Amino acid sequence: MDGFLTWFSMAVSVFPQIASCYIQAMKKVLAAVLLVLVFAAPAFGSKTIRSTFKVIEDELLNKSPSGGVPRYEHDNYFASQPQYLGNPWFVTTLWLAQYYLQLARNPDAAQLMEWTLSHALPSGVLSEQINPTDGSPLSVTPLVWSHAETINTLLDLQT
């Protein structure tokens, strides 16, 4: 276990620089970075990690009428409205909520959870992503990953 913790600590300390270089090289803001950063809880005080999340908030969060967070700028997977940066995804939006919880920004996290639940189908089913204009489900429906991150976030909100 000590070997893993050593590796994890090293990965957490190096990841922000790698992510920053990758984002700059692509010239895109990647919300997918949220997943790795969510597991970097000890490093949330890092200026690099906080600035990465700030860019994600400023560039991706709620940039379409439907709200939410797309995977990255100009994501064209199931793109339905090219004037927006991409379709909002439940998992990326919930990763941002989990980051907020790490910083004790519980009202912000709860707001993103409410957004998620408000875009579920009447049966409670969540899709992979939603239409940025009208919030209708796109792509795989139901998507277990969307449900799993919803459960993770709900559990985190309870603690």
C-alpha positions in Angstrom: 0.0 0.0 0.0 2.9 2.4 0.8 4.1 1.9 -2.8 0.7 2.9 -4.2 0.5 6.0 -1.9 4.0 7.1 -3.0 3.0 6.6 -6.7 -0.3 8.4 -6.2 1.3 11.3 -4.4 3.8 11.6 -7.2 1.1 11.4 -9.9 -1.0 14.1 -8.1 2.0 16.4 -7.9 2.9 15.9 -11.6 -0.5 15.7 -13.1 -1.4 19.5 -13.0 1.7 20.3 -15.1 0.9 17.5 -17.6 -2.7 18.5 -17.9 -1.8 22.1 -18.3 0.6 21.3 -21.2 -1.9 19.0 -22.8 -4.7 21.6 -22.6 -2.4 24.3 -24.0 -1.3 22.0 -26.8 -4.8 21.2 -27.8 -5.9 24.8 -27.3 -9.1 23.4 -25.8 -10.6 23.4 -22.3 -11.1 19.8 -21.3 -13.7 19.0 -18.7 -12.5 15.4 -18.8 -9.6 16.6 -16.7 -12.2 16.9 -13.9 -12.2 13.2 -13.4 -8.6 12.9 -12.6 -8.6 16.0 -10.5 -11.5 14.8 -8.4 -9.2 12.0 -7.2 -6.5 14.5 -6.4 -8.2 15.7 -3.2 -4.9 16.3 -1.3 -3.7 18.6 -4.1 -6.9 20.8 -4.2 -4.9 23.6 -2.6 -2.6 23.6 -5.6 -2.8 26.8 -7.6 -2.5 24.9 -10.8 -5.5 22.7 -10.0 -7.6 25.6 -8.8 -6.8 27.6 -11.9 -7.7 24.6 -14.1 -11.1 24.4 -12.5 -11.5 28.1 -12.8 -11.0 27.9 -16.6 -13.5 25.0 -16.8 -16.0 27.1 -14.9 -15.4 30.2 -17.0 -15.2 28.5 -20.4 -17.6 25.5 -20.2 -20.1 25.8 -17.3 -23.6 26.9 -18.4 -22.6 28.2 -21.8 -25.8 26.9 -23.5 -29.5 27.4 -22.7 -29.6 23.9 -21.2 -26.7 24.6 -18.8 -24.2 21.9 -17.7 -20.7 21.1 -18.7 -19.6 19.7 -22.1 -16.6 17.4 -22.3 -14.4 20.0 -24.1 -14.7 23.0 -26.4 -16.3 22.2 -29.7 -16.9 18.6 -28.9 -18.7 17.3 -32.0 -19.8 13.9 -30.7 -23.6 13.9 -31.3 -23.3 17.6 -31.8 -26.7 19.0 -32.6 -26.1 22.8 -32.2 -22.8 23.9 -33.6 -23.1 27.4 -32.1 -22.5 26.0 -28.7 -19.2 24.5 -27.3 -20.6 21.0 -27.1 -23.4 19.1 -25.6 -23.6 19.1 -21.8 -22.7 15.7 -20.2 -24.0 14.5 -16.9 -20.7 13.0 -15.8 -18.6 16.1 -16.4 -21.2 18.3 -14.7 -21.2 16.0 -11.7 -17.4 15.9 -11.5 -17.5 19.7 -11.2 -20.1 19.2 -8.4 -17.7 16.7 -6.7 -14.9 19.3 -6.9 -17.2 21.9 -5.3 -17.8 19.5 -2.4 -14.0 19.0 -1.9 -13.9 22.8 -1.4 -17.0 22.9 0.8 -18.9 24.7 -1.9 -22.0 22.6 -1.1 -24.6 25.0 -2.4 -22.8 25.1 -5.8 -22.6 21.3 -5.8 -26.3 21.0 -4.8 -27.2 23.3 -7.7 -25.5 21.0 -10.2 -27.2 18.0 -8.7 -30.6 19.8 -9.1 -29.6 20.5 -12.7 -28.9 16.8 -13.2 -32.1 15.6 -11.6 -34.1 18.2 -13.6 -32.9 16.7 -16.8 -33.7 13.1 -16.0 -36.5 11.5 -18.0 -39.8 11.0 -16.1 -38.7 7.5 -15.4 -35.6 8.8 -13.7 -33.3 7.6 -16.5 -30.3 9.7 -17.4 -28.7 9.9 -20.8 -25.1 10.4 -21.7 -25.5 14.0 -22.8 -28.3 16.4 -23.5 -29.2 18.8 -26.3 -27.7 22.2 -25.5 -30.9 24.1 -26.6 -33.8 22.1 -25.3 -32.3 19.7 -22.8 -33.6 16.6 -24.5 -31.5 13.3 -24.1 -28.8 12.5 -26.6 -26.8 9.4 -27.3 -26.9 6.4 -25.0 -30.0 6.3 -22.7 -29.8 5.1 -20.0 -26.1 5.4 -19.3 -24.9 3.6 -16.2 -22.0 6.0 -15.9 -24.3 9.0 -15.6 -26.3 7.1 -12.9 -23.1 6.1 -11.0 -21.8 9.6 -10.8 -25.2 10.8 -9.7 -25.2 8.3 -6.9 -21.6 9.2 -6.0 -22.4 12.9 -5.8 -25.6 12.3 -3.8 -23.7 10.3 -1.3 -21.0 13.0 -1.1 -23.7 15.6 -0.6 -25.0 13.6 2.4 -21.7 13.6 4.3 
